[in-house]
Amino acid sequence: MWTSYSARAAAQLIGLPESSVRSLIRDGIVGAVGEVPARLSFRDLATLRVVKTVFEAGVPARRARRELAQLVRGLGGRALSEVALEVRAGRVWVRGQGPIVGQLELALEPVVSAPTPAGELHELPSRVEPPPPLVVAAPLTADEWAARALALEDSDTAAAIDAYRRSLRLRPDSTEAWINLGRLHAEHDDPTAARDCFRAALDLDPADATAIYNLGVVSQDAGREAEAVELYRRALELDPTLAEAHYNLATIFDQTGDSRAAIRHINEYRKLTR
């Protein structure tokens, strides 16, 4: 007999947002492949502690999940907790146990940069040099700030958030920018700011399924299951291809004991992710 944990229980034990744990399950980093909703083991809890350490070291969540999923696929069934990991200057290093049998470097290092007065990003100089002549660059447009934000998401979350805010100051009617900014806030455990962004997107477009779904994620993380269920259902009415909404509904109904509804949404999720 062994003890298993739901995504919510694991999130509470480790101190991660429940949505992050669900993403790690879908990425194959924890949980049994094909088990929906997943039940997590002690080994999975140990892996989640490793992932949390990587997040806390400053590696952006989405990039960390992508790179760690790639690493897990190459571990031959071993868990991340079974290898020695360290983060140095934004890079994750993996060493074998005992004598070093090999070393794998994940390209997680963000570009080191600093803003000029015009808002352009330049590499930090390695030695002190006379300042270059001041060049006044043309101000960036809202679309250019949004494109910059998207490019920065995998390397510098704070800079990406700032770039989205600059874009929205120039064009506050950009639903996509509001949603992306809200997603970054949610991934970095600021649910209040995330909710405000998703609501701003819905003020612009009340039928945006992604914004409604994301509000559901924030509500589920906060333990407001009934609200989350309503939001996920609304999102699916607008976009029936949102597989993650079916997955999250399955986890809620599994936790509340509605096995029939859980199975129905599990089957829909599997159909959409084949």
N, C-alpha and C positions, 0 to 999 in steps of 0.2 A: 504494500500500500504506500502510495506517495502523495505528497501534498502538491496541489496545483493552485495557480493564482490567475485571476482574471486580469485583463489589461488595467482595469481601475485599481484593483488591489495592489498590483505590482507598481503602478505609478505612485500610489500613496506611500508604499514602503521605501521606494528608491528616491522619491522627490523629483519626479519628472512629470510634465503635463501628460494626462491620459492620451491626448491626441498624438504626442510624440511616441508613446509606447505603441499605439495602434499603427503608426507609420513604420516603426521598426519591425513590427510583425509582418506587415505587408511587404516590406523590403527583404524579408527572409533573414534578418539579423537575429531575431529571437523567435521562439515558437516552432511547432512542428509544421513542416510544409504541407499545405492542403487542409490544415485543421482550422475551421472557421465556425464559431469564434475560437480563437486560440486559447489554450490553457498553458500557462507558463510554469516552468519548473524552477527548482533552486539554481540550477545551472543557468537558466535564462536570467534570473535575478542578478547573478554574478556578472553576466554579460551587460545587463542594463547599468550596473554600477560603473563598468568600464566606459560605456558610451557616455554616461553622465560626466565622467572625468574629462573625456574628449570635448564635450560641449563646453564645460566650465573652463577649459584651457583656451577658449576663444575661437575654436573652429566653427564656422557657421553651420547651423543644424542640417540644412538640406545637403550641403556639400559633404559634411561628415557622414550622413546616412548613405549617400551614394558611394563614397569611397570605402566605408566600412563594409557595406554589402558586397562590394567587389572583393574585399579582403576575405570575408567569410567564405565566399565561393571557392577561394583557393586554399582553405585550411583543411580540406579533406575530412570534414565532419567535426573537427575540433571547434570549441567555442572561443570567442575572443578572450574570455577570462582565463583560458588555458595557455595563452602566450603572453610574453612580456611586452607591454606597450608603453611608449612614452611619447609625449608631445614636446618637440623642441622647435621654437621659432615658427610655430604654426604647422610643423610637419610631424607626422606620426611614424614612429620607428617601431619595428617588430623584430624581436630577437628570439632565437630558439632557447630552450631551457638548457642549463649546464653550459658546456663549451659552445661558443657561438657557431651555429651551423649554417648561418645565412642571415641576411639582413634585407628587409623589404622596406622601401621608402614610399610612402604615399604622398603624392604631390598636393599637399594641403596648404602650402605656404602662401599667405596672401601677399599681394604686391605691397611693398612698403612705400607709402606715398605721403605727401603733404600738400595742402592746398596753397596755391598762390592767391594774391588778393583777387584775381579775376575768377577764382573758382576752378582753375585747371589743376589737374593732378600731375605731379612730377616726381621722379624718383628722388629719394633723399640723397644728398651728396655724401660721399664717404670721407671727404676732408673739407675743411673750411676754405672757401674760395671767395674772391670778390663777387658781390652780387651782380647779376647780369643787368643790362639796361632794362628799365621797366617797359613792358609791352602791354598795352591795353587791348585785351582780346574782346571780340564781339560777345555780348552776353548770350548764353545758351537759351534755346527755345524750350518750351515745355516738353516737346517730344524728345529733344536731345537730353534733357535732364532725366526723363523716364528711361531712355535707352541706356544712359550711364548707370542709373539705379539698377536696372536689370543685369547689367554686366558686373556690377559690384556685389550682387547678392551672394555669390559663392566665395567671396574673398574678404569683404569688409561690410558687415551688416550695418554698423553705425553709419558708414558713409552712404550705403544704399538707402537707408531710412531718410537721411538728410536730403539725398538727391530726389527721392519721391516727394518729399515735402516741398522742395523748391519747384518741382514740376507742377505740383498742385496749387502753389501760390500763383503760378502763371496761368494755369488752366484748371480751375477747381471743378470743372464738369467732366473730368476724366474718370469714368467708372473703373477702368482697368487699373489706374494708378492707385485709387482708393483701396481696391481689393488687394493689390500686391503689397501696399503699405500695411494693411490690416493683417495680412498673412505673416509678414515679418514680425509684427508685434506679437501675434499669437505664438509663433515659433519661439520667441524669446520671452515668454511668460509675462506678457503685459496684456491680459485679457480685456481690461477696460479700454485701452487705446485701440485694440483690435476691434472690439465691438463698435466703437464710435466710427471707425473707418468703414466697416461693412454696412453700418446704417447709413452713412453718408453716400455710399454706392447705391443703396436701395432707394434713397431719396431721389437720386438721379434716374434710376431704372428699377422700379419695383418688381420687375419680372426677371431680374438677373439671377439665374439659378446658382451660380457660383457663390455670389454674396450670401444668398439664403443658406446654402450648404455650410459655408464657413461660419455663419452665425450659429448654426446647429452644432458645429464642433465646439465653439466657445461655450455654448450652453451645456453640452454634454460634459465638458471638462469641469464646469462649475457644479455639476451634480443636478442640473435641472433637466431630468430625462424627458418629462412630458413636453416641455418646450422644445427640446432637441428633436423629439419624434415628429412634432408638428412641422418644424422647419425642414427636416429631411424629406418628409412627405411632400411638402410644397416644392422643394427643389426637384424631386423626382417627377412631379407633375409637369414641370417646365422642361426638364431634361432627363428623360428616362435612362440615359446612358451613364449616369453618375454612379459608377460601381461602388465608390467609397461610401455613398449614402446608404446603399443596401448593406454594406459591411457593418457600418456603425449602427444601423437599426437592428441588425442581427445581434450585435453585442448587447444592446440595451434590452431587447426582448429575452435574450438568454439570461441576463442578470435578474430580470423581473419574473422569470418563470413561465413566460409565454412561449413554450417550445414550438408551437405550430407557426407562429409569426416568425420566430427566429429561423426556422428551417426554410420558410418561404423566401426570406431575404437572403439567406445563405445561398440558396439555389439561384436566385437572380444574380447575386454577386459572381458566382462561378460561371454563369452563362456569359456575363459581360467581360470576364477576365480570361477566358479560354485562349 
